[in-house]
Amino acid sequence: MPAVVLDRVISWLLIAVLLSPSAALSASITNRDDRDRKVTIIEGSTPKTLVLKPNEVIDGICKVGCLIRIDDSREDPFELESSDVTSIEDGQLYDDGAVAPTVSGSGPDAQPSQPAPRP
């Protein structure tokens, strides 16, 4: 294969990889509670409800941002961005940042996410 053609193929593959959706550009939620938690994810106008078992993780959600309700809460929903790493602790959603805390509910940076305006 000529070098020019090979360079062009490699360039197109690189572009395809960079433009493809990635799990790195989506949020995650870990249930750190010792009981099941019902999580409703609202992306656009479509709600999706899942039950998270203890220590279970949902990855690949909120690719462009979403609202989260825990256990059918009537309080304001939590707003997540596509890069958020979060956990449920004592029924609240906490921002874990880039790395999850090593001990459940600990860490100086573990703060509840801010509720978003009601949809």
C-alpha positions in Angstrom: 0.0 0.0 0.0 1.5 3.4 -0.9 2.5 5.6 1.9 0.1 8.4 0.8 -2.9 6.0 0.9 -1.8 4.6 4.3 -1.5 8.1 5.7 -5.0 9.0 4.5 -6.5 5.8 6.0 -4.8 6.5 9.4 -6.1 10.1 9.3 -9.6 8.9 8.6 -9.4 6.3 11.4 -8.2 9.0 13.8 -11.0 11.3 12.9 -13.6 8.5 13.3 -12.2 7.7 16.8 -12.2 11.3 17.9 -15.8 11.9 16.7 -17.3 8.6 18.1 -19.3 8.7 21.4 -17.3 7.6 24.4 -18.1 6.4 27.9 -15.5 8.9 29.1 -17.9 11.6 28.0 -20.8 10.3 30.1 -21.7 10.4 33.8 -21.8 7.6 36.2 -23.6 6.9 39.5 -22.5 4.3 42.2 -24.9 3.2 44.9 -22.9 3.2 48.1 -25.9 2.6 50.3 -26.7 -0.8 51.7 -30.1 -1.0 50.1 -31.5 -0.7 46.6 -32.1 2.8 45.2 -34.6 3.7 42.5 -32.9 6.2 40.1 -34.9 8.1 37.5 -32.8 9.6 34.7 -34.4 12.4 32.7 -32.5 13.1 29.4 -34.5 15.5 27.2 -38.2 14.6 27.7 -37.7 10.9 28.2 -37.4 9.6 31.8 -35.8 6.2 32.4 -36.1 4.4 35.7 -33.5 1.9 37.0 -33.1 0.1 40.3 -29.5 0.3 41.6 -28.4 -2.6 43.9 -25.9 -1.8 46.6 -22.4 -1.2 45.1 -23.8 -1.3 41.6 -22.6 1.3 39.1 -24.5 2.9 36.1 -22.1 4.2 33.5 -22.8 5.8 30.1 -25.6 8.1 31.2 -26.2 11.8 30.7 -24.1 12.2 27.5 -25.2 15.8 27.2 -26.5 16.4 30.7 -29.6 15.2 32.5 -31.7 15.4 35.6 -31.7 12.7 38.3 -34.3 11.8 40.9 -33.6 9.3 43.6 -36.4 7.1 45.1 -39.2 9.2 43.5 -38.2 12.2 45.5 -40.5 15.2 45.1 -37.5 17.6 45.9 -35.7 19.3 43.1 -33.8 16.8 40.9 -30.1 16.7 40.7 -28.4 18.0 37.6 -25.6 16.0 36.0 -23.2 17.0 33.3 -21.6 14.4 30.9 -18.3 14.2 32.9 -19.7 13.9 36.4 -18.7 10.9 38.6 -21.2 10.6 41.4 -22.4 8.3 44.2 -25.5 7.8 46.2 -24.9 7.9 50.0 -27.7 8.0 52.6 -30.2 8.7 49.7 -28.3 11.8 48.5 -26.2 12.2 45.3 -22.6 13.2 45.9 -20.0 14.5 43.5 -17.0 12.2 43.6 -14.9 14.2 41.2 -12.5 12.2 39.0 -11.8 9.6 41.7 -14.4 7.9 44.1 -13.6 8.2 47.8 -12.0 5.0 49.3 -14.4 5.0 52.3 -18.1 5.4 51.9 -19.3 8.9 52.9 -15.8 10.2 53.6 -13.5 12.7 52.0 -13.3 16.5 52.3 -14.5 16.9 48.7 -17.6 14.8 48.9 -20.4 17.3 48.6 -24.1 16.8 47.6 -24.8 17.8 44.0 -26.9 20.9 43.6 -30.6 20.5 42.8 -31.6 21.8 39.4 -34.8 23.7 38.6 -37.8 21.5 38.4 -38.7 20.4 34.8 
